[in-house]
Amino acid sequence: MPEPLSSAYATTPTEPQAPDCATLINSTTACALAGEISPMTLWRWTRDSVIPRPLIIRGRKFWNRAEFIAALVAAGSGKSSLPRKIPTKQSKAA
């Protein structure tokens, strides 16, 4: 009777796993989670690194739900690298 393989040889090498589809949210859901923002605001927040960059699958954008919510919490608590208010030009009073 042949000897059983040791557990070191019985395991298969791990391959990169695709993200779990249950944890991905699309743009519509992302806008709703962020407080009914517009798709343009979502684009700006991505550009300004308020939220992480999306995964693009077949031309559609998806975010990891946990990372997206964590970014929203960080931005709301002031831990974001962006200022809370965008400075405006001060008018000169003479």
N, C-alpha and C positions, 0 to 999 in steps of 0.2 A: 504494500500500500504506500503511495507517495506521501511525502511529508506535506502538511499544509503550509501555505505561504505565510510568511510573517506579515504582521499588519502593516509594516513599512512598505512592502511590495504589493499588498492587496489594494491599496488606495490608488485612485486615479489622479493624475495631476489636475490641479484646479485650473479652470479656464475662466477668462473674464466673463462675468455674468452681465446680461442686459439688465437695466433698471427694472424693478417691479412695476408693471403698468398700473397697479392699484395706487402707487405713490405718486404718479405723474398727474399733473393738472394742465389743462389747456388754457389758452389765453382768456376765454370767456370766464372760466372758473377763477383764474388768477385775478381778473378785474373785479369780480364779485367779492373775493376774499379781501381785497385791498380796500373795500369800501365803495364799490360801484364806480371805480375810476374808468376813464375812457381808455381805449387801446393806445391812443397817442401818449397818455400819461404813463402807461405801462412801458412803452418804448423808451420814453425819456428816462424813467427810473432805471431801465436796463443800461442805457447809454451812460448815465451818471453813476452807475455801480451801486444804486440803492438796493436793487435786487440782483440775484445772480443771473448770469447769461442763460438763456433757455437751451434745451436740447432741440435740435431741429430734425424732425423725422418726417420724411416725405413732404417737405415744405411746410409742415405745421410746427408750431412752437409749443414745447412742453417744459414745465418746471417740476423739480422735485418738491412735493408738497411741504415736507418738513423744512427744507432749506428756504423755501419761499416765505413761510410763516416766520422762521427765525430771523430772516432779513427784515421783515416788516416790524417785528418786535424791536430789533436793534435800531432801526431807523426811528421808531416812535419813542424810544427811551433816550435818544440823543447819543447813542453809541456809534451812529453812522459817521462816516468821514465828511458828510455834507452838512452845511449849515442848515438850521431849521428854517430860517427865512432867507430868501434871496435878497441881498441888499439892493435897494433901489437908489437911483440918482437923487441926490438932495437938490432941491431948487435953491438958488441963491437968493436970499432975502436982502434987499438993499435998504 
